[in-house]
Amino acid sequence: MTNETNQTMIPRNAVKQCNECRKRVPYTISCSKCPENIPYQVLTGEGCPEFEAKEPQK
């Protein structure tokens, strides 16, 4: 295990639904509706009421 701290850690968004949402801010663990962080209900798998699917890339 690595010795990452808050200062050296690269934020990773492991919530699949967030990765597929158009509101997610790239390279952060936030979105335009939740600028502070991902809500607890989303982290526990309950789904996000603000979810908007990304448009498919051509």
N, CA, C, O and CB atoms as a CASP TS submission, in Angstrom:
PFRMAT TS
TARGET T0000
AUTHOR 0000-0000-0000
METHOD Language model
MODEL 1
PARENT N/A
ATOM      1  N   MET     1       0.847  -1.179   0.000  1.00  0.00           N
ATOM      2  CA  MET     1       0.000   0.000   0.000  1.00  0.00           C
ATOM      3  C   MET     1       0.890   1.239   0.000  1.00  0.00           C
ATOM      4  O   MET     1       1.933   1.271   0.654  1.00  0.00           O
ATOM      5  CB  MET     1      -0.962  -0.001   1.223  1.00  0.00           C
ATOM      6  N   THR     2       0.480   2.218  -0.714  1.00  0.00           N
ATOM      7  CA  THR     2       1.254   3.450  -0.783  1.00  0.00           C
ATOM      8  C   THR     2       0.936   4.348   0.397  1.00  0.00           C
ATOM      9  O   THR     2      -0.080   4.177   1.071  1.00  0.00           O
ATOM     10  CB  THR     2       0.983   4.185  -2.094  1.00  0.00           C
ATOM     11  N   ASN     3       1.801   5.287   0.631  1.00  0.00           N
ATOM     12  CA  ASN     3       1.621   6.243   1.719  1.00  0.00           C
ATOM     13  C   ASN     3       1.116   7.571   1.178  1.00  0.00           C
ATOM     14  O   ASN     3       1.766   8.602   1.351  1.00  0.00           O
ATOM     15  CB  ASN     3       2.936   6.445   2.488  1.00  0.00           C
ATOM     16  N   GLU     4      -0.031   7.551   0.530  1.00  0.00           N
ATOM     17  CA  GLU     4      -0.591   8.783  -0.015  1.00  0.00           C
ATOM     18  C   GLU     4      -1.239   9.599   1.100  1.00  0.00           C
ATOM     19  O   GLU     4      -1.837   9.043   2.021  1.00  0.00           O
ATOM     20  CB  GLU     4      -1.618   8.472  -1.124  1.00  0.00           C
ATOM     21  N   THR     5      -1.116  10.897   1.008  1.00  0.00           N
ATOM     22  CA  THR     5      -1.767  11.802   1.936  1.00  0.00           C
ATOM     23  C   THR     5      -2.719  12.682   1.145  1.00  0.00           C
ATOM     24  O   THR     5      -2.778  12.592  -0.081  1.00  0.00           O
ATOM     25  CB  THR     5      -0.728  12.657   2.722  1.00  0.00           C
ATOM     26  N   ASN     6      -3.450  13.515   1.825  1.00  0.00           N
ATOM     27  CA  ASN     6      -4.358  14.433   1.145  1.00  0.00           C
ATOM     28  C   ASN     6      -3.614  15.379   0.215  1.00  0.00           C
ATOM     29  O   ASN     6      -4.178  15.841  -0.777  1.00  0.00           O
ATOM     30  CB  ASN     6      -5.155  15.229   2.159  1.00  0.00           C
ATOM     31  N   GLN     7      -2.360  15.673   0.524  1.00  0.00           N
ATOM     32  CA  GLN     7      -1.586  16.592  -0.295  1.00  0.00           C
ATOM     33  C   GLN     7      -1.021  15.916  -1.546  1.00  0.00           C
ATOM     34  O   GLN     7      -0.830  16.583  -2.563  1.00  0.00           O
ATOM     35  CB  GLN     7      -0.459  17.185   0.524  1.00  0.00           C
ATOM     36  N   THR     8      -0.751  14.612  -1.496  1.00  0.00           N
ATOM     37  CA  THR     8      -0.147  13.912  -2.629  1.00  0.00           C
ATOM     38  C   THR     8      -1.143  13.060  -3.403  1.00  0.00           C
ATOM     39  O   THR     8      -0.828  12.583  -4.493  1.00  0.00           O
ATOM     40  CB  THR     8       0.980  13.044  -2.148  1.00  0.00           C
ATOM     41  N   MET     9      -2.304  12.869  -2.874  1.00  0.00           N
ATOM     42  CA  MET     9      -3.297  11.996  -3.497  1.00  0.00           C
ATOM     43  C   MET     9      -3.905  12.644  -4.738  1.00  0.00           C
ATOM     44  O   MET     9      -4.250  13.826  -4.728  1.00  0.00           O
ATOM     45  CB  MET     9      -4.398  11.648  -2.495  1.00  0.00           C
ATOM     46  N   ILE    10      -4.032  11.858  -5.804  1.00  0.00           N
ATOM     47  CA  ILE    10      -4.727  12.318  -7.002  1.00  0.00           C
ATOM     48  C   ILE    10      -6.191  11.943  -6.826  1.00  0.00           C
ATOM     49  O   ILE    10      -6.491  10.762  -6.646  1.00  0.00           O
ATOM     50  CB  ILE    10      -4.115  11.689  -8.323  1.00  0.00           C
ATOM     51  N   PRO    11      -7.117  12.900  -6.871  1.00  0.00           N
ATOM     52  CA  PRO    11      -8.530  12.564  -6.698  1.00  0.00           C
ATOM     53  C   PRO    11      -9.010  11.640  -7.809  1.00  0.00           C
ATOM     54  O   PRO    11      -8.773  11.888  -8.991  1.00  0.00           O
ATOM     55  CB  PRO    11      -9.383  13.835  -6.665  1.00  0.00           C
ATOM     56  N   ARG    12      -9.676  10.591  -7.412  1.00  0.00           N
ATOM     57  CA  ARG    12     -10.232   9.652  -8.377  1.00  0.00           C
ATOM     58  C   ARG    12     -11.724   9.507  -8.104  1.00  0.00           C
ATOM     59  O   ARG    12     -12.144   9.375  -6.954  1.00  0.00           O
ATOM     60  CB  ARG    12      -9.509   8.269  -8.303  1.00  0.00           C
ATOM     61  N   ASN    13     -12.498   9.533  -9.139  1.00  0.00           N
ATOM     62  CA  ASN    13     -13.931   9.387  -9.007  1.00  0.00           C
ATOM     63  C   ASN    13     -14.285   7.947  -9.355  1.00  0.00           C
ATOM     64  O   ASN    13     -14.319   7.576 -10.528  1.00  0.00           O
ATOM     65  CB  ASN    13     -14.695  10.400  -9.916  1.00  0.00           C
ATOM     66  N   ALA    14     -14.546   7.144  -8.341  1.00  0.00           N
ATOM     67  CA  ALA    14     -14.819   5.729  -8.552  1.00  0.00           C
ATOM     68  C   ALA    14     -16.310   5.448  -8.716  1.00  0.00           C
ATOM     69  O   ALA    14     -16.704   4.290  -8.856  1.00  0.00           O
ATOM     70  CB  ALA    14     -14.270   4.920  -7.398  1.00  0.00           C
ATOM     71  N   VAL    15     -17.131   6.472  -8.703  1.00  0.00           N
ATOM     72  CA  VAL    15     -18.570   6.278  -8.837  1.00  0.00           C
ATOM     73  C   VAL    15     -18.910   6.237 -10.320  1.00  0.00           C
ATOM     74  O   VAL    15     -18.824   7.251 -11.014  1.00  0.00           O
ATOM     75  CB  VAL    15     -19.368   7.406  -8.106  1.00  0.00           C
ATOM     76  N   LYS    16     -19.299   5.057 -10.802  1.00  0.00           N
ATOM     77  CA  LYS    16     -19.530   4.875 -12.229  1.00  0.00           C
ATOM     78  C   LYS    16     -20.585   5.842 -12.770  1.00  0.00           C
ATOM     79  O   LYS    16     -20.416   6.395 -13.857  1.00  0.00           O
ATOM     80  CB  LYS    16     -19.952   3.446 -12.505  1.00  0.00           C
ATOM     81  N   GLN    17     -21.656   6.046 -12.030  1.00  0.00           N
ATOM     82  CA  GLN    17     -22.712   6.949 -12.498  1.00  0.00           C
ATOM     83  C   GLN    17     -22.158   8.357 -12.709  1.00  0.00           C
ATOM     84  O   GLN    17     -22.523   9.013 -13.685  1.00  0.00           O
ATOM     85  CB  GLN    17     -23.884   6.981 -11.491  1.00  0.00           C
ATOM     86  N   CYS    18     -21.297   8.831 -11.832  1.00  0.00           N
ATOM     87  CA  CYS    18     -20.707  10.166 -11.981  1.00  0.00           C
ATOM     88  C   CYS    18     -19.827  10.238 -13.225  1.00  0.00           C
ATOM     89  O   CYS    18     -19.813  11.254 -13.921  1.00  0.00           O
ATOM     90  CB  CYS    18     -19.885  10.533 -10.733  1.00  0.00           C
ATOM     91  N   ASN    19     -19.098   9.168 -13.503  1.00  0.00           N
ATOM     92  CA  ASN    19     -18.229   9.152 -14.673  1.00  0.00           C
ATOM     93  C   ASN    19     -19.024   9.247 -15.966  1.00  0.00           C
ATOM     94  O   ASN    19     -18.481   9.660 -16.991  1.00  0.00           O
ATOM     95  CB  ASN    19     -17.382   7.895 -14.679  1.00  0.00           C
ATOM     96  N   GLU    20     -20.286   8.878 -15.939  1.00  0.00           N
ATOM     97  CA  GLU    20     -21.143   8.913 -17.121  1.00  0.00           C
ATOM     98  C   GLU    20     -22.059  10.134 -17.153  1.00  0.00           C
ATOM     99  O   GLU    20     -22.915  10.241 -18.031  1.00  0.00           O
ATOM    100  CB  GLU    20     -21.975   7.658 -17.186  1.00  0.00           C
ATOM    101  N   CYS    21     -21.888  11.057 -16.202  1.00  0.00           N
ATOM    102  CA  CYS    21     -22.755  12.232 -16.091  1.00  0.00           C
ATOM    103  C   CYS    21     -22.114  13.443 -16.753  1.00  0.00           C
ATOM    104  O   CYS    21     -20.907  13.658 -16.645  1.00  0.00           O
ATOM    105  CB  CYS    21     -23.064  12.537 -14.620  1.00  0.00           C
ATOM    106  N   ARG    22     -22.929  14.225 -17.432  1.00  0.00           N
ATOM    107  CA  ARG    22     -22.418  15.421 -18.114  1.00  0.00           C
ATOM    108  C   ARG    22     -22.080  16.552 -17.151  1.00  0.00           C
ATOM    109  O   ARG    22     -21.383  17.490 -17.539  1.00  0.00           O
ATOM    110  CB  ARG    22     -23.432  15.911 -19.124  1.00  0.00           C
ATOM    111  N   LYS    23     -22.548  16.494 -15.912  1.00  0.00           N
ATOM    112  CA  LYS    23     -22.298  17.558 -14.943  1.00  0.00           C
ATOM    113  C   LYS    23     -20.975  17.393 -14.201  1.00  0.00           C
ATOM    114  O   LYS    23     -20.557  18.312 -13.497  1.00  0.00           O
ATOM    115  CB  LYS    23     -23.425  17.611 -13.950  1.00  0.00           C
ATOM    116  N   ARG    24     -20.312  16.264 -14.337  1.00  0.00           N
ATOM    117  CA  ARG    24     -19.055  16.005 -13.642  1.00  0.00           C
ATOM    118  C   ARG    24     -17.975  16.960 -14.128  1.00  0.00           C
ATOM    119  O   ARG    24     -17.857  17.224 -15.324  1.00  0.00           O
ATOM    120  CB  ARG    24     -18.612  14.547 -13.847  1.00  0.00           C
ATOM    121  N   VAL    25     -17.179  17.481 -13.177  1.00  0.00           N
ATOM    122  CA  VAL    25     -16.054  18.347 -13.498  1.00  0.00           C
ATOM    123  C   VAL    25     -14.823  17.450 -13.663  1.00  0.00           C
ATOM    124  O   VAL    25     -14.416  16.786 -12.709  1.00  0.00           O
ATOM    125  CB  VAL    25     -15.830  19.447 -12.381  1.00  0.00           C
ATOM    126  N   PRO    26     -14.221  17.422 -14.868  1.00  0.00           N
ATOM    127  CA  PRO    26     -13.070  16.538 -15.102  1.00  0.00           C
ATOM    128  C   PRO    26     -11.926  16.788 -14.122  1.00  0.00           C
ATOM    129  O   PRO    26     -11.664  17.924 -13.728  1.00  0.00           O
ATOM    130  CB  PRO    26     -12.564  16.714 -16.520  1.00  0.00           C
ATOM    131  N   TYR    27     -11.254  15.710 -13.740  1.00  0.00           N
ATOM    132  CA  TYR    27     -10.091  15.727 -12.844  1.00  0.00           C
ATOM    133  C   TYR    27     -10.419  16.199 -11.438  1.00  0.00           C
ATOM    134  O   TYR    27      -9.539  16.662 -10.713  1.00  0.00           O
ATOM    135  CB  TYR    27      -9.022  16.606 -13.417  1.00  0.00           C
ATOM    136  N   THR    28     -11.682  16.083 -11.052  1.00  0.00           N
ATOM    137  CA  THR    28     -12.079  16.433  -9.688  1.00  0.00           C
ATOM    138  C   THR    28     -13.013  15.344  -9.162  1.00  0.00           C
ATOM    139  O   THR    28     -13.361  14.404  -9.877  1.00  0.00           O
ATOM    140  CB  THR    28     -12.772  17.841  -9.639  1.00  0.00           C
ATOM    141  N   ILE    29     -13.404  15.491  -7.919  1.00  0.00           N
ATOM    142  CA  ILE    29     -14.388  14.585  -7.338  1.00  0.00           C
ATOM    143  C   ILE    29     -15.673  15.359  -7.065  1.00  0.00           C
ATOM    144  O   ILE    29     -16.314  15.183  -6.029  1.00  0.00           O
ATOM    145  CB  ILE    29     -13.846  13.930  -6.033  1.00  0.00           C
ATOM    146  N   SER    30     -16.035  16.211  -8.007  1.00  0.00           N
ATOM    147  CA  SER    30     -17.224  17.046  -7.842  1.00  0.00           C
ATOM    148  C   SER    30     -17.953  17.207  -9.171  1.00  0.00           C
ATOM    149  O   SER    30     -17.504  16.725 -10.211  1.00  0.00           O
ATOM    150  CB  SER    30     -16.843  18.424  -7.273  1.00  0.00           C
ATOM    151  N   CYS    31     -19.078  17.892  -9.109  1.00  0.00           N
ATOM    152  CA  CYS    31     -19.838  18.191 -10.321  1.00  0.00           C
ATOM    153  C   CYS    31     -20.430  19.593 -10.195  1.00  0.00           C
ATOM    154  O   CYS    31     -20.295  20.245  -9.160  1.00  0.00           O
ATOM    155  CB  CYS    31     -20.962  17.131 -10.560  1.00  0.00           C
ATOM    156  N   SER    32     -21.076  20.040 -11.247  1.00  0.00           N
ATOM    157  CA  SER    32     -21.625  21.396 -11.215  1.00  0.00           C
ATOM    158  C   SER    32     -22.757  21.550 -10.203  1.00  0.00           C
ATOM    159  O   SER    32     -22.976  22.652  -9.700  1.00  0.00           O
ATOM    160  CB  SER    32     -22.121  21.779 -12.591  1.00  0.00           C
ATOM    161  N   LYS    33     -23.472  20.492  -9.895  1.00  0.00           N
ATOM    162  CA  LYS    33     -24.559  20.557  -8.908  1.00  0.00           C
ATOM    163  C   LYS    33     -24.066  20.326  -7.484  1.00  0.00           C
ATOM    164  O   LYS    33     -24.688  20.793  -6.530  1.00  0.00           O
ATOM    165  CB  LYS    33     -25.629  19.535  -9.244  1.00  0.00           C
ATOM    166  N   CYS    34     -22.958  19.613  -7.334  1.00  0.00           N
ATOM    167  CA  CYS    34     -22.398  19.309  -6.013  1.00  0.00           C
ATOM    168  C   CYS    34     -20.929  19.712  -6.005  1.00  0.00           C
ATOM    169  O   CYS    34     -20.061  18.841  -6.074  1.00  0.00           O
ATOM    170  CB  CYS    34     -22.562  17.791  -5.658  1.00  0.00           C
ATOM    171  N   PRO    35     -20.623  21.008  -5.923  1.00  0.00           N
ATOM    172  CA  PRO    35     -19.241  21.480  -6.059  1.00  0.00           C
ATOM    173  C   PRO    35     -18.302  21.054  -4.926  1.00  0.00           C
ATOM    174  O   PRO    35     -17.089  21.003  -5.129  1.00  0.00           O
ATOM    175  CB  PRO    35     -19.242  22.964  -6.149  1.00  0.00           C
ATOM    176  N   GLU    36     -18.823  20.755  -3.765  1.00  0.00           N
ATOM    177  CA  GLU    36     -17.962  20.378  -2.638  1.00  0.00           C
ATOM    178  C   GLU    36     -17.442  18.949  -2.760  1.00  0.00           C
ATOM    179  O   GLU    36     -16.243  18.712  -2.614  1.00  0.00           O
ATOM    180  CB  GLU    36     -18.721  20.533  -1.329  1.00  0.00           C
ATOM    181  N   ASN    37     -18.325  18.003  -3.025  1.00  0.00           N
ATOM    182  CA  ASN    37     -17.946  16.606  -3.180  1.00  0.00           C
ATOM    183  C   ASN    37     -19.156  15.784  -3.614  1.00  0.00           C
ATOM    184  O   ASN    37     -20.256  16.318  -3.762  1.00  0.00           O
ATOM    185  CB  ASN    37     -17.354  16.051  -1.866  1.00  0.00           C
ATOM    186  N   ILE    38     -18.952  14.503  -3.814  1.00  0.00           N
ATOM    187  CA  ILE    38     -20.038  13.615  -4.230  1.00  0.00           C
ATOM    188  C   ILE    38     -20.931  13.339  -3.018  1.00  0.00           C
ATOM    189  O   ILE    38     -20.422  12.996  -1.951  1.00  0.00           O
ATOM    190  CB  ILE    38     -19.478  12.277  -4.834  1.00  0.00           C
ATOM    191  N   PRO    39     -22.250  13.480  -3.162  1.00  0.00           N
ATOM    192  CA  PRO    39     -23.155  13.243  -2.029  1.00  0.00           C
ATOM    193  C   PRO    39     -23.078  11.798  -1.523  1.00  0.00           C
ATOM    194  O   PRO    39     -22.816  10.875  -2.294  1.00  0.00           O
ATOM    195  CB  PRO    39     -24.594  13.574  -2.430  1.00  0.00           C
ATOM    196  N   TYR    40     -23.309  11.618  -0.227  1.00  0.00           N
ATOM    197  CA  TYR    40     -23.244  10.298   0.400  1.00  0.00           C
ATOM    198  C   TYR    40     -24.185   9.305  -0.268  1.00  0.00           C
ATOM    199  O   TYR    40     -23.825   8.141  -0.445  1.00  0.00           O
ATOM    200  CB  TYR    40     -23.574  10.403   1.879  1.00  0.00           C
ATOM    201  N   GLN    41     -25.393   9.747  -0.644  1.00  0.00           N
ATOM    202  CA  GLN    41     -26.361   8.828  -1.255  1.00  0.00           C
ATOM    203  C   GLN    41     -25.831   8.263  -2.565  1.00  0.00           C
ATOM    204  O   GLN    41     -26.142   7.123  -2.910  1.00  0.00           O
ATOM    205  CB  GLN    41     -27.697   9.539  -1.498  1.00  0.00           C
ATOM    206  N   VAL    42     -25.044   9.027  -3.294  1.00  0.00           N
ATOM    207  CA  VAL    42     -24.464   8.556  -4.550  1.00  0.00           C
ATOM    208  C   VAL    42     -23.347   7.562  -4.260  1.00  0.00           C
ATOM    209  O   VAL    42     -23.226   6.545  -4.944  1.00  0.00           O
ATOM    210  CB  VAL    42     -23.933   9.741  -5.390  1.00  0.00           C
ATOM    211  N   LEU    43     -22.532   7.849  -3.253  1.00  0.00           N
ATOM    212  CA  LEU    43     -21.442   6.955  -2.884  1.00  0.00           C
ATOM    213  C   LEU    43     -21.949   5.598  -2.412  1.00  0.00           C
ATOM    214  O   LEU    43     -21.271   4.586  -2.590  1.00  0.00           O
ATOM    215  CB  LEU    43     -20.595   7.589  -1.802  1.00  0.00           C
ATOM    216  N   THR    44     -23.118   5.569  -1.823  1.00  0.00           N
ATOM    217  CA  THR    44     -23.668   4.305  -1.328  1.00  0.00           C
ATOM    218  C   THR    44     -24.474   3.565  -2.384  1.00  0.00           C
ATOM    219  O   THR    44     -25.059   2.522  -2.095  1.00  0.00           O
ATOM    220  CB  THR    44     -24.536   4.557  -0.121  1.00  0.00           C
ATOM    221  N   GLY    45     -24.513   4.094  -3.615  1.00  0.00           N
ATOM    222  CA  GLY    45     -25.158   3.388  -4.710  1.00  0.00           C
ATOM    223  C   GLY    45     -26.638   3.651  -4.866  1.00  0.00           C
ATOM    224  O   GLY    45     -27.306   2.943  -5.620  1.00  0.00           O
ATOM    225  N   GLU    46     -27.174   4.646  -4.180  1.00  0.00           N
ATOM    226  CA  GLU    46     -28.600   4.935  -4.269  1.00  0.00           C
ATOM    227  C   GLU    46     -28.968   5.714  -5.524  1.00  0.00           C
ATOM    228  O   GLU    46     -30.151   5.859  -5.833  1.00  0.00           O
ATOM    229  CB  GLU    46     -29.038   5.702  -3.056  1.00  0.00           C
ATOM    230  N   GLY    47     -27.979   6.215  -6.248  1.00  0.00           N
ATOM    231  CA  GLY    47     -28.259   6.993  -7.454  1.00  0.00           C
ATOM    232  C   GLY    47     -28.301   8.473  -7.158  1.00  0.00           C
ATOM    233  O   GLY    47     -28.489   8.894  -6.017  1.00  0.00           O
ATOM    234  N   CYS    48     -28.124   9.242  -8.192  1.00  0.00           N
ATOM    235  CA  CYS    48     -28.083  10.690  -8.041  1.00  0.00           C
ATOM    236  C   CYS    48     -29.330  11.314  -8.672  1.00  0.00           C
ATOM    237  O   CYS    48     -29.630  11.038  -9.834  1.00  0.00           O
ATOM    238  CB  CYS    48     -26.799  11.269  -8.682  1.00  0.00           C
ATOM    239  N   PRO    49     -30.054  12.143  -7.935  1.00  0.00           N
ATOM    240  CA  PRO    49     -31.242  12.789  -8.495  1.00  0.00           C
ATOM    241  C   PRO    49     -30.896  13.832  -9.559  1.00  0.00           C
ATOM    242  O   PRO    49     -31.769  14.226 -10.333  1.00  0.00           O
ATOM    243  CB  PRO    49     -32.044  13.442  -7.384  1.00  0.00           C
ATOM    244  N   GLU    50     -29.651  14.281  -9.613  1.00  0.00           N
ATOM    245  CA  GLU    50     -29.221  15.304 -10.568  1.00  0.00           C
ATOM    246  C   GLU    50     -28.540  14.709 -11.802  1.00  0.00           C
ATOM    247  O   GLU    50     -28.019  15.457 -12.629  1.00  0.00           O
ATOM    248  CB  GLU    50     -28.278  16.275  -9.889  1.00  0.00           C
ATOM    249  N   PHE    51     -28.533  13.382 -11.945  1.00  0.00           N
ATOM    250  CA  PHE    51     -27.818  12.717 -13.048  1.00  0.00           C
ATOM    251  C   PHE    51     -28.365  13.092 -14.418  1.00  0.00           C
ATOM    252  O   PHE    51     -29.575  13.079 -14.642  1.00  0.00           O
ATOM    253  CB  PHE    51     -27.887  11.213 -12.879  1.00  0.00           C
ATOM    254  N   GLU    52     -27.455  13.428 -15.331  1.00  0.00           N
ATOM    255  CA  GLU    52     -27.790  13.671 -16.741  1.00  0.00           C
ATOM    256  C   GLU    52     -26.748  12.929 -17.566  1.00  0.00           C
ATOM    257  O   GLU    52     -25.558  13.229 -17.469  1.00  0.00           O
ATOM    258  CB  GLU    52     -27.818  15.227 -17.093  1.00  0.00           C
ATOM    259  N   ALA    53     -27.172  11.972 -18.371  1.00  0.00           N
ATOM    260  CA  ALA    53     -26.247  11.167 -19.148  1.00  0.00           C
ATOM    261  C   ALA    53     -25.530  12.016 -20.196  1.00  0.00           C
ATOM    262  O   ALA    53     -26.107  12.929 -20.786  1.00  0.00           O
ATOM    263  CB  ALA    53     -26.984  10.011 -19.816  1.00  0.00           C
ATOM    264  N   LYS    54     -24.239  11.682 -20.410  1.00  0.00           N
ATOM    265  CA  LYS    54     -23.465  12.357 -21.449  1.00  0.00           C
ATOM    266  C   LYS    54     -24.008  11.950 -22.806  1.00  0.00           C
ATOM    267  O   LYS    54     -24.570  10.867 -22.968  1.00  0.00           O
ATOM    268  CB  LYS    54     -21.950  12.019 -21.336  1.00  0.00           C
ATOM    269  N   GLU    55     -23.834  12.836 -23.780  1.00  0.00           N
ATOM    270  CA  GLU    55     -24.211  12.488 -25.145  1.00  0.00           C
ATOM    271  C   GLU    55     -23.145  11.556 -25.723  1.00  0.00           C
ATOM    272  O   GLU    55     -21.958  11.754 -25.464  1.00  0.00           O
ATOM    273  CB  GLU    55     -24.377  13.770 -26.028  1.00  0.00           C
ATOM    274  N   PRO    56     -23.539  10.554 -26.492  1.00  0.00           N
ATOM    275  CA  PRO    56     -22.534   9.652 -27.066  1.00  0.00           C
ATOM    276  C   PRO    56     -21.590  10.405 -27.986  1.00  0.00           C
ATOM    277  O   PRO    56     -22.009  11.269 -28.757  1.00  0.00           O
ATOM    278  CB  PRO    56     -23.211   8.509 -27.832  1.00  0.00           C
ATOM    279  N   GLN    57     -20.299  10.063 -27.896  1.00  0.00           N
ATOM    280  CA  GLN    57     -19.317  10.707 -28.760  1.00  0.00           C
ATOM    281  C   GLN    57     -19.362  10.099 -30.131  1.00  0.00           C
ATOM    282  O   GLN    57     -19.589   8.899 -30.286  1.00  0.00           O
ATOM    283  CB  GLN    57     -17.914  10.593 -28.179  1.00  0.00           C
ATOM    284  N   LYS    58     -19.145  10.938 -31.140  1.00  0.00           N
ATOM    285  CA  LYS    58     -19.222  10.472 -32.519  1.00  0.00           C
ATOM    286  C   LYS    58     -17.879  10.002 -33.008  1.00  0.00           C
ATOM    287  O   LYS    58     -17.755   9.573 -34.155  1.00  0.00           O
ATOM    288  CB  LYS    58     -19.747  11.563 -33.425  1.00  0.00           C
TER
END
